[in-house]
Amino acid sequence: MLLYLDTSALVKLYVQEAYSDVVNALQQQADVIAAHQIAFVEFHAALARRYRENDLDTSTFEVLKHAFIEDWVDYLQVETDLSLLQSAAELAEAFSLRAYDSVHLAAARHLQQHATLPLVFACFDKRLNLAAKMLGMQVISLESA
């Protein structure tokens, strides 16, 4: 299985929070883990926010940051090109998505169309999950997760 992680799902691999167990279980089943390159920046921003809000101490913040950087090279990273940006813009309009949500959806859709493995879209945003489902992707059910 090809597991696409948007940033909300990616963070759950490193920070224990609701549904972290679900994402960890999916990670164990996945043959390949993928994310768009923007997730690198979004992850650091999410981690920094938790640190700034005192949800993480300095030591934990540094350990998680370095663990993520070490793991990042093993993830299949979807790059941005004009075609992906055009697709993201169309998806943003069609599904009323936020900018980076539409980039994640376009990246997952690109993989869905070109990969030989079945794709699972891991995300914890109801609107984005609904859009992915409408595009024929298997998504995590937030009700049963």
PyMOL CGO cylinders between C-alpha atoms (Angstrom):
from pymol import cmd
from pymol.cgo import CYLINDER

trace = [
    CYLINDER, 0.00, 0.00, 0.00, 1.09, 3.56, -0.75, 0.3, 1, 1, 1, 1, 1, 1,
    CYLINDER, 1.09, 3.56, -0.75, 0.29, 5.74, 2.26, 0.3, 1, 1, 1, 1, 1, 1,
    CYLINDER, 0.29, 5.74, 2.26, -0.04, 9.45, 1.49, 0.3, 1, 1, 1, 1, 1, 1,
    CYLINDER, -0.04, 9.45, 1.49, 0.27, 11.61, 4.61, 0.3, 1, 1, 1, 1, 1, 1,
    CYLINDER, 0.27, 11.61, 4.61, -0.87, 15.19, 4.71, 0.3, 1, 1, 1, 1, 1, 1,
    CYLINDER, -0.87, 15.19, 4.71, 0.76, 17.21, 7.46, 0.3, 1, 1, 1, 1, 1, 1,
    CYLINDER, 0.76, 17.21, 7.46, -1.99, 16.56, 10.01, 0.3, 1, 1, 1, 1, 1, 1,
    CYLINDER, -1.99, 16.56, 10.01, -1.30, 12.83, 9.67, 0.3, 1, 1, 1, 1, 1, 1,
    CYLINDER, -1.30, 12.83, 9.67, 2.48, 13.20, 9.41, 0.3, 1, 1, 1, 1, 1, 1,
    CYLINDER, 2.48, 13.20, 9.41, 2.69, 15.06, 12.73, 0.3, 1, 1, 1, 1, 1, 1,
    CYLINDER, 2.69, 15.06, 12.73, 0.88, 12.16, 14.42, 0.3, 1, 1, 1, 1, 1, 1,
    CYLINDER, 0.88, 12.16, 14.42, 3.87, 9.91, 13.68, 0.3, 1, 1, 1, 1, 1, 1,
    CYLINDER, 3.87, 9.91, 13.68, 6.05, 12.10, 15.87, 0.3, 1, 1, 1, 1, 1, 1,
    CYLINDER, 6.05, 12.10, 15.87, 3.76, 13.77, 18.41, 0.3, 1, 1, 1, 1, 1, 1,
    CYLINDER, 3.76, 13.77, 18.41, 1.42, 11.63, 20.50, 0.3, 1, 1, 1, 1, 1, 1,
    CYLINDER, 1.42, 11.63, 20.50, -2.08, 13.00, 20.00, 0.3, 1, 1, 1, 1, 1, 1,
    CYLINDER, -2.08, 13.00, 20.00, -5.54, 11.78, 19.01, 0.3, 1, 1, 1, 1, 1, 1,
    CYLINDER, -5.54, 11.78, 19.01, -5.34, 9.17, 16.23, 0.3, 1, 1, 1, 1, 1, 1,
    CYLINDER, -5.34, 9.17, 16.23, -1.55, 8.77, 16.45, 0.3, 1, 1, 1, 1, 1, 1,
    CYLINDER, -1.55, 8.77, 16.45, -2.17, 5.05, 16.97, 0.3, 1, 1, 1, 1, 1, 1,
    CYLINDER, -2.17, 5.05, 16.97, -4.16, 4.90, 13.72, 0.3, 1, 1, 1, 1, 1, 1,
    CYLINDER, -4.16, 4.90, 13.72, -1.40, 6.58, 11.70, 0.3, 1, 1, 1, 1, 1, 1,
    CYLINDER, -1.40, 6.58, 11.70, 1.27, 4.41, 13.31, 0.3, 1, 1, 1, 1, 1, 1,
    CYLINDER, 1.27, 4.41, 13.31, -0.70, 1.27, 12.40, 0.3, 1, 1, 1, 1, 1, 1,
    CYLINDER, -0.70, 1.27, 12.40, -1.05, 2.46, 8.80, 0.3, 1, 1, 1, 1, 1, 1,
    CYLINDER, -1.05, 2.46, 8.80, 2.66, 3.23, 8.68, 0.3, 1, 1, 1, 1, 1, 1,
    CYLINDER, 2.66, 3.23, 8.68, 3.42, -0.35, 9.72, 0.3, 1, 1, 1, 1, 1, 1,
    CYLINDER, 3.42, -0.35, 9.72, 1.25, -1.68, 6.87, 0.3, 1, 1, 1, 1, 1, 1,
    CYLINDER, 1.25, -1.68, 6.87, 2.57, 0.68, 4.19, 0.3, 1, 1, 1, 1, 1, 1,
    CYLINDER, 2.57, 0.68, 4.19, 5.03, -0.35, 1.51, 0.3, 1, 1, 1, 1, 1, 1,
    CYLINDER, 5.03, -0.35, 1.51, 5.71, 3.30, 0.71, 0.3, 1, 1, 1, 1, 1, 1,
    CYLINDER, 5.71, 3.30, 0.71, 5.02, 6.50, 2.65, 0.3, 1, 1, 1, 1, 1, 1,
    CYLINDER, 5.02, 6.50, 2.65, 4.54, 9.64, 0.58, 0.3, 1, 1, 1, 1, 1, 1,
    CYLINDER, 4.54, 9.64, 0.58, 4.04, 13.33, 1.22, 0.3, 1, 1, 1, 1, 1, 1,
    CYLINDER, 4.04, 13.33, 1.22, 4.29, 16.52, -0.77, 0.3, 1, 1, 1, 1, 1, 1,
    CYLINDER, 4.29, 16.52, -0.77, 7.47, 18.49, -0.14, 0.3, 1, 1, 1, 1, 1, 1,
    CYLINDER, 7.47, 18.49, -0.14, 5.48, 21.33, 1.45, 0.3, 1, 1, 1, 1, 1, 1,
    CYLINDER, 5.48, 21.33, 1.45, 4.86, 18.97, 4.37, 0.3, 1, 1, 1, 1, 1, 1,
    CYLINDER, 4.86, 18.97, 4.37, 8.51, 19.46, 5.34, 0.3, 1, 1, 1, 1, 1, 1,
    CYLINDER, 8.51, 19.46, 5.34, 7.85, 23.14, 6.07, 0.3, 1, 1, 1, 1, 1, 1,
    CYLINDER, 7.85, 23.14, 6.07, 4.38, 22.55, 7.51, 0.3, 1, 1, 1, 1, 1, 1,
    CYLINDER, 4.38, 22.55, 7.51, 5.74, 19.90, 9.90, 0.3, 1, 1, 1, 1, 1, 1,
    CYLINDER, 5.74, 19.90, 9.90, 8.41, 22.26, 11.21, 0.3, 1, 1, 1, 1, 1, 1,
    CYLINDER, 8.41, 22.26, 11.21, 5.82, 25.01, 11.65, 0.3, 1, 1, 1, 1, 1, 1,
    CYLINDER, 5.82, 25.01, 11.65, 3.49, 22.67, 13.55, 0.3, 1, 1, 1, 1, 1, 1,
    CYLINDER, 3.49, 22.67, 13.55, 6.29, 21.45, 15.79, 0.3, 1, 1, 1, 1, 1, 1,
    CYLINDER, 6.29, 21.45, 15.79, 7.52, 25.00, 16.45, 0.3, 1, 1, 1, 1, 1, 1,
    CYLINDER, 7.52, 25.00, 16.45, 3.99, 26.06, 17.40, 0.3, 1, 1, 1, 1, 1, 1,
    CYLINDER, 3.99, 26.06, 17.40, 3.75, 23.24, 19.93, 0.3, 1, 1, 1, 1, 1, 1,
    CYLINDER, 3.75, 23.24, 19.93, 7.14, 24.25, 21.33, 0.3, 1, 1, 1, 1, 1, 1,
    CYLINDER, 7.14, 24.25, 21.33, 6.18, 27.93, 21.47, 0.3, 1, 1, 1, 1, 1, 1,
    CYLINDER, 6.18, 27.93, 21.47, 2.94, 27.04, 23.28, 0.3, 1, 1, 1, 1, 1, 1,
    CYLINDER, 2.94, 27.04, 23.28, 4.93, 24.94, 25.80, 0.3, 1, 1, 1, 1, 1, 1,
    CYLINDER, 4.93, 24.94, 25.80, 3.40, 21.64, 24.67, 0.3, 1, 1, 1, 1, 1, 1,
    CYLINDER, 3.40, 21.64, 24.67, 6.96, 20.39, 24.04, 0.3, 1, 1, 1, 1, 1, 1,
    CYLINDER, 6.96, 20.39, 24.04, 10.09, 20.99, 26.08, 0.3, 1, 1, 1, 1, 1, 1,
    CYLINDER, 10.09, 20.99, 26.08, 13.35, 21.95, 24.37, 0.3, 1, 1, 1, 1, 1, 1,
    CYLINDER, 13.35, 21.95, 24.37, 14.82, 18.46, 24.48, 0.3, 1, 1, 1, 1, 1, 1,
    CYLINDER, 14.82, 18.46, 24.48, 11.71, 16.80, 23.01, 0.3, 1, 1, 1, 1, 1, 1,
    CYLINDER, 11.71, 16.80, 23.01, 11.41, 19.52, 20.36, 0.3, 1, 1, 1, 1, 1, 1,
    CYLINDER, 11.41, 19.52, 20.36, 15.00, 18.91, 19.21, 0.3, 1, 1, 1, 1, 1, 1,
    CYLINDER, 15.00, 18.91, 19.21, 14.67, 15.11, 19.28, 0.3, 1, 1, 1, 1, 1, 1,
    CYLINDER, 14.67, 15.11, 19.28, 11.45, 15.16, 17.24, 0.3, 1, 1, 1, 1, 1, 1,
    CYLINDER, 11.45, 15.16, 17.24, 12.85, 17.67, 14.77, 0.3, 1, 1, 1, 1, 1, 1,
    CYLINDER, 12.85, 17.67, 14.77, 15.97, 15.56, 14.15, 0.3, 1, 1, 1, 1, 1, 1,
    CYLINDER, 15.97, 15.56, 14.15, 13.98, 12.32, 13.94, 0.3, 1, 1, 1, 1, 1, 1,
    CYLINDER, 13.98, 12.32, 13.94, 11.74, 13.85, 11.29, 0.3, 1, 1, 1, 1, 1, 1,
    CYLINDER, 11.74, 13.85, 11.29, 14.67, 15.18, 9.26, 0.3, 1, 1, 1, 1, 1, 1,
    CYLINDER, 14.67, 15.18, 9.26, 16.29, 11.75, 9.41, 0.3, 1, 1, 1, 1, 1, 1,
    CYLINDER, 16.29, 11.75, 9.41, 13.09, 10.00, 8.29, 0.3, 1, 1, 1, 1, 1, 1,
    CYLINDER, 13.09, 10.00, 8.29, 12.23, 12.55, 5.60, 0.3, 1, 1, 1, 1, 1, 1,
    CYLINDER, 12.23, 12.55, 5.60, 14.76, 11.13, 3.13, 0.3, 1, 1, 1, 1, 1, 1,
    CYLINDER, 14.76, 11.13, 3.13, 12.96, 7.77, 3.27, 0.3, 1, 1, 1, 1, 1, 1,
    CYLINDER, 12.96, 7.77, 3.27, 9.58, 9.24, 2.29, 0.3, 1, 1, 1, 1, 1, 1,
    CYLINDER, 9.58, 9.24, 2.29, 8.49, 9.45, -1.32, 0.3, 1, 1, 1, 1, 1, 1,
    CYLINDER, 8.49, 9.45, -1.32, 8.46, 13.21, -1.80, 0.3, 1, 1, 1, 1, 1, 1,
    CYLINDER, 8.46, 13.21, -1.80, 6.09, 14.62, -4.39, 0.3, 1, 1, 1, 1, 1, 1,
    CYLINDER, 6.09, 14.62, -4.39, 7.62, 17.67, -6.03, 0.3, 1, 1, 1, 1, 1, 1,
    CYLINDER, 7.62, 17.67, -6.03, 5.89, 20.77, -7.32, 0.3, 1, 1, 1, 1, 1, 1,
    CYLINDER, 5.89, 20.77, -7.32, 5.68, 21.48, -11.02, 0.3, 1, 1, 1, 1, 1, 1,
    CYLINDER, 5.68, 21.48, -11.02, 3.31, 23.58, -13.10, 0.3, 1, 1, 1, 1, 1, 1,
    CYLINDER, 3.31, 23.58, -13.10, 1.00, 20.65, -13.78, 0.3, 1, 1, 1, 1, 1, 1,
    CYLINDER, 1.00, 20.65, -13.78, 0.62, 19.92, -10.07, 0.3, 1, 1, 1, 1, 1, 1,
    CYLINDER, 0.62, 19.92, -10.07, 0.00, 23.60, -9.30, 0.3, 1, 1, 1, 1, 1, 1,
    CYLINDER, 0.00, 23.60, -9.30, -2.68, 23.78, -12.00, 0.3, 1, 1, 1, 1, 1, 1,
    CYLINDER, -2.68, 23.78, -12.00, -4.30, 20.65, -10.62, 0.3, 1, 1, 1, 1, 1, 1,
    CYLINDER, -4.30, 20.65, -10.62, -4.17, 22.06, -7.08, 0.3, 1, 1, 1, 1, 1, 1,
    CYLINDER, -4.17, 22.06, -7.08, -5.79, 25.30, -8.25, 0.3, 1, 1, 1, 1, 1, 1,
    CYLINDER, -5.79, 25.30, -8.25, -8.60, 23.37, -9.95, 0.3, 1, 1, 1, 1, 1, 1,
    CYLINDER, -8.60, 23.37, -9.95, -9.15, 21.24, -6.84, 0.3, 1, 1, 1, 1, 1, 1,
    CYLINDER, -9.15, 21.24, -6.84, -9.15, 24.32, -4.60, 0.3, 1, 1, 1, 1, 1, 1,
    CYLINDER, -9.15, 24.32, -4.60, -11.94, 25.81, -6.71, 0.3, 1, 1, 1, 1, 1, 1,
    CYLINDER, -11.94, 25.81, -6.71, -13.90, 22.58, -7.10, 0.3, 1, 1, 1, 1, 1, 1,
    CYLINDER, -13.90, 22.58, -7.10, -13.88, 21.63, -3.42, 0.3, 1, 1, 1, 1, 1, 1,
    CYLINDER, -13.88, 21.63, -3.42, -13.40, 25.02, -1.69, 0.3, 1, 1, 1, 1, 1, 1,
    CYLINDER, -13.40, 25.02, -1.69, -10.09, 23.88, -0.20, 0.3, 1, 1, 1, 1, 1, 1,
    CYLINDER, -10.09, 23.88, -0.20, -7.37, 25.90, 1.47, 0.3, 1, 1, 1, 1, 1, 1,
    CYLINDER, -7.37, 25.90, 1.47, -4.28, 26.39, -0.68, 0.3, 1, 1, 1, 1, 1, 1,
    CYLINDER, -4.28, 26.39, -0.68, -1.95, 23.81, 0.83, 0.3, 1, 1, 1, 1, 1, 1,
    CYLINDER, -1.95, 23.81, 0.83, -4.78, 21.31, 1.30, 0.3, 1, 1, 1, 1, 1, 1,
    CYLINDER, -4.78, 21.31, 1.30, -5.35, 21.47, -2.44, 0.3, 1, 1, 1, 1, 1, 1,
    CYLINDER, -5.35, 21.47, -2.44, -1.61, 20.92, -3.03, 0.3, 1, 1, 1, 1, 1, 1,
    CYLINDER, -1.61, 20.92, -3.03, -1.71, 17.80, -0.85, 0.3, 1, 1, 1, 1, 1, 1,
    CYLINDER, -1.71, 17.80, -0.85, -4.79, 16.54, -2.67, 0.3, 1, 1, 1, 1, 1, 1,
    CYLINDER, -4.79, 16.54, -2.67, -3.23, 17.18, -6.08, 0.3, 1, 1, 1, 1, 1, 1,
    CYLINDER, -3.23, 17.18, -6.08, -0.07, 15.35, -4.99, 0.3, 1, 1, 1, 1, 1, 1,
    CYLINDER, -0.07, 15.35, -4.99, -2.06, 12.35, -3.77, 0.3, 1, 1, 1, 1, 1, 1,
    CYLINDER, -2.06, 12.35, -3.77, -4.14, 12.36, -6.95, 0.3, 1, 1, 1, 1, 1, 1,
    CYLINDER, -4.14, 12.36, -6.95, -0.97, 12.37, -9.05, 0.3, 1, 1, 1, 1, 1, 1,
    CYLINDER, -0.97, 12.37, -9.05, 0.30, 9.33, -7.13, 0.3, 1, 1, 1, 1, 1, 1,
    CYLINDER, 0.30, 9.33, -7.13, -3.08, 7.64, -7.38, 0.3, 1, 1, 1, 1, 1, 1,
    CYLINDER, -3.08, 7.64, -7.38, -2.99, 8.02, -11.17, 0.3, 1, 1, 1, 1, 1, 1,
    CYLINDER, -2.99, 8.02, -11.17, 0.61, 6.84, -11.61, 0.3, 1, 1, 1, 1, 1, 1,
    CYLINDER, 0.61, 6.84, -11.61, 1.35, 4.34, -8.84, 0.3, 1, 1, 1, 1, 1, 1,
    CYLINDER, 1.35, 4.34, -8.84, 0.91, 0.60, -9.09, 0.3, 1, 1, 1, 1, 1, 1,
    CYLINDER, 0.91, 0.60, -9.09, 0.17, 0.25, -5.37, 0.3, 1, 1, 1, 1, 1, 1,
    CYLINDER, 0.17, 0.25, -5.37, -3.25, 1.10, -3.92, 0.3, 1, 1, 1, 1, 1, 1,
    CYLINDER, -3.25, 1.10, -3.92, -3.21, 4.52, -2.28, 0.3, 1, 1, 1, 1, 1, 1,
    CYLINDER, -3.21, 4.52, -2.28, -4.56, 5.37, 1.17, 0.3, 1, 1, 1, 1, 1, 1,
    CYLINDER, -4.56, 5.37, 1.17, -5.00, 9.08, 1.89, 0.3, 1, 1, 1, 1, 1, 1,
    CYLINDER, -5.00, 9.08, 1.89, -4.31, 9.87, 5.55, 0.3, 1, 1, 1, 1, 1, 1,
    CYLINDER, -4.31, 9.87, 5.55, -5.66, 13.21, 6.66, 0.3, 1, 1, 1, 1, 1, 1,
    CYLINDER, -5.66, 13.21, 6.66, -7.63, 14.52, 9.61, 0.3, 1, 1, 1, 1, 1, 1,
    CYLINDER, -7.63, 14.52, 9.61, -9.58, 17.29, 7.90, 0.3, 1, 1, 1, 1, 1, 1,
    CYLINDER, -9.58, 17.29, 7.90, -13.18, 16.38, 7.04, 0.3, 1, 1, 1, 1, 1, 1,
    CYLINDER, -13.18, 16.38, 7.04, -13.45, 18.65, 3.99, 0.3, 1, 1, 1, 1, 1, 1,
    CYLINDER, -13.45, 18.65, 3.99, -10.18, 17.38, 2.54, 0.3, 1, 1, 1, 1, 1, 1,
    CYLINDER, -10.18, 17.38, 2.54, -11.15, 13.76, 3.24, 0.3, 1, 1, 1, 1, 1, 1,
    CYLINDER, -11.15, 13.76, 3.24, -14.49, 14.28, 1.51, 0.3, 1, 1, 1, 1, 1, 1,
    CYLINDER, -14.49, 14.28, 1.51, -12.75, 15.73, -1.55, 0.3, 1, 1, 1, 1, 1, 1,
    CYLINDER, -12.75, 15.73, -1.55, -10.30, 12.80, -1.64, 0.3, 1, 1, 1, 1, 1, 1,
    CYLINDER, -10.30, 12.80, -1.64, -13.18, 10.35, -1.35, 0.3, 1, 1, 1, 1, 1, 1,
    CYLINDER, -13.18, 10.35, -1.35, -14.97, 12.09, -4.23, 0.3, 1, 1, 1, 1, 1, 1,
    CYLINDER, -14.97, 12.09, -4.23, -11.82, 11.53, -6.30, 0.3, 1, 1, 1, 1, 1, 1,
    CYLINDER, -11.82, 11.53, -6.30, -11.99, 7.82, -5.57, 0.3, 1, 1, 1, 1, 1, 1,
    CYLINDER, -11.99, 7.82, -5.57, -9.30, 7.65, -2.91, 0.3, 1, 1, 1, 1, 1, 1,
    CYLINDER, -9.30, 7.65, -2.91, -9.46, 5.40, 0.11, 0.3, 1, 1, 1, 1, 1, 1,
    CYLINDER, -9.46, 5.40, 0.11, -9.45, 7.66, 3.17, 0.3, 1, 1, 1, 1, 1, 1,
    CYLINDER, -9.45, 7.66, 3.17, -9.33, 7.16, 6.91, 0.3, 1, 1, 1, 1, 1, 1,
    CYLINDER, -9.33, 7.16, 6.91, -12.80, 7.27, 8.42, 0.3, 1, 1, 1, 1, 1, 1,
    CYLINDER, -12.80, 7.27, 8.42, -12.65, 9.78, 11.25, 0.3, 1, 1, 1, 1, 1, 1,
    CYLINDER, -12.65, 9.78, 11.25, -15.77, 8.24, 12.79, 0.3, 1, 1, 1, 1, 1, 1,
    CYLINDER, -15.77, 8.24, 12.79, -14.21, 4.79, 13.12, 0.3, 1, 1, 1, 1, 1, 1,
    CYLINDER, -14.21, 4.79, 13.12, -10.63, 5.91, 13.76, 0.3, 1, 1, 1, 1, 1, 1,
]
cmd.load_cgo(trace, "trace")
